Amino acid sequence: MNMRDKLHTGELYLPNDDSIVEEQFQKLELLYDYNATRPLEQKKRQALLKKMFAEIGEGCYIEPPFHANFGGYHVHFGKNVYANFNLTMVDDTHIYVGDYTMFGPNVTVATAGHPILPKLREQAYQYNMPVHIGKNCWIGAGAIILPGITIGDNVVVGAGSVVTKDLPSNVVAVGNPCRVLRQVGERDMEYYFKDRRIDLDNI
């Protein structure tokens, strides 16, 4: 098995292998073009995203600058995914994001890790583990999601959280390390922020 084949197996490999770097740079050329687009060039952005991503649904919006190790080549977005400034996808292996999920500014989703053993890091060994994020999640500003994590549907991850363990569906989770704070519940059907009520008749 060559180094390129190990990108998606979780095995240790060398990311600076020529077969990997050549392909990676080709993908990064498209990412460069995307980040160089002007605000009114929305059609150009959509066309580029379809070339860049493994999958991308209708209605997705990614605010430049966008950062990704493979330019989004291993990223799978459902429909109507929104990402604010500086989304970083360390997409050395696959990242899956469900429909209607939103990313605040400066979120990092990482699939790549490095071994603890120093002599292996000296040789630049790396491993990759996929990340799965469910539908209709809100990932708050500055959150970090680590390799191998699965997040369920309808999850709110608080700003600045570091997600080190899987999160079930329908929860609000915060902190470093990120922990479940509470379930999404009946009060959330009535209030959208502190004591601010949802005016269902006018939205």
N, C-alpha and C positions, 0 to 999 in steps of 0.2 A: 504493500500500500504506500503510495507516495504522499508527500506532505499535503498536497491539494485535497486529497481524499479524506484527510483527517479533520478538515474544517468543521464538519458536522457530526463527528462521532464522539466528541468529548475526550479524545485521546490527546496526549501531549504532541505538539508539532512545532515546527519553526516557521513563524509567519513571514520571515524575510526570504523564504525560498523563492527562487526566480519565477517559478510557475504561478505563484500566488501574487507576487508583487506586480508582475506585468498585467494581470487581469485587474487587480485592485486599482492601479493607476488609470486604466481605461474607464472604470466606473467613476472615479473621482473627477475625471474631465467633465462628465455630465453634471456632477454636483457643483463644480465650479461655475458652469454655465447657468445653473439654476440660481445660485446665490448672486450672480451678476445681473439678474433680470431687474427691470424697473417695475414700480408698483402697478402701472397700467398694463403691463404685459401678462395679464392673467391667463390668456389662452396659451401663450408660450410656456408659462409655468406648468399648466395642466399637461401639455404635451410632453414636457420633460419628465414630469413625475411618472408618467406611464412608461417611459423608457428606463427610468432609474430604478423603480421598485419591482420586487418580485410580483406583488399584487397591490393594486390600489383601487378602491371602490369609487363610486361617483360621489361628488360633493366634498371631497377632502380638501383641506386648506392647510398649508404649511408656510408659516411666515419666515422668510429668510432673516438672518442666516440659519441654515440647517446644516448639521454636521453628522457625518456617518462614515465609518471606516471603509465601507464598500459602497458608499453613495446611495444607500437604500436598496442595494441589489438583493439583500437577504431579508428585507422588511415586507411584511404582509399587512396592509391596512384594509379594514372593511370600509363601509360607506360613511360619509359625513364625519370623518375624523378631523379634529382641529388641533393644530399645534402652534403655540405662540413662539416668540423669538428664542433662538439658541437651543432648540431641541437637539440633543446629541444621542444618536443611535449607534452604539458600538456593535455594528451588525456583522461581526466576523462569522456568526452563524445566525439562525433564523429568529426573528422577532415577529410575533403575531399580535395584532391589536384589533379589537372588535369594533363594530359599528358604534358611532356617536360618542366615542371616547374623546376626551379633551385633555390636552397637555398645557399646563401653565408655562411661563417662561423659564428657561434654564433647567429643564428636566434632562436627566441622563438615564438612559436605559442601556445597560452593559451586558453583553454576552461573554466577553473575554475575561479570562483570569490567568494568573501566573502562579506557579507552584511556590510553596513556602520555602522549600529547600534552596538556599542561596546559590549553590553551584549550578542548579538548573536555570535559575534566572539569569546568571552570568552568560549562559549559552542562548538566552532569549527564548526559552521554551514557553509555550502558551497552551491553553485549552479553552474550548468554547462550550457554553451550555445555553440552550434556547430559552427565551422569555415569552410567556403568554400573558396578555392583558385582555380582560374580557370586554363585553359590550357596555356602553353607557357609563364608563368610569370617568372620574375627574382626578387627574394627577396634578397636585398642587405645585406651585412655583418652587423650583430648586430641589425637587424630590430626586432621589437616586434609587434606581431599581437594579439589583445585583444579578449576576448570572444565574440561570436556572430557576428563576422565580416564576410562579403562576399566581395571577391575581384574578379573582372571580368577576362576575358581572355586577354593575351598579355600585362599585366601590369608590369611595372618596379617600384619597391619600393626601394627608395634610401637607402644607408647604414645608419644605426643608426636611421631610422624612427620609430615612434611609431604610429601604425595604430589604431585609435580610432573610425573611421567611415568607412562605406562601400566605396569601390572604383569601379568606372565603368570600363568597358573594354577599352583597347587601350590608356592608359595614362601612363605618368611618374609622380610619386607622391613621395614627399620627406617631411621630417621635423618631428617635434614633437610639436603639433600633426601633423600627416601626411596629406598633402594637395596636390591636383592635381596641378602639375607645368605646364604641357602642354600635348597636344595630341601626340601620336605617329604619325609622319607625313612624308611628302615627303623627307625632309632632311635626315631622318633616313634610307632612301633607298640608299643614296649616301655616308653618313659618318657613321663610326662606333664608333669613339672617337675623339671629338673636330674637328681638321681639317684633320684627317686621313680618306682617301677615301677607300671605299670598292672596291677591285679589283675583280670584278665579273668574269673576264676571267681566274683567277688563284685560285679560291676557289671552 
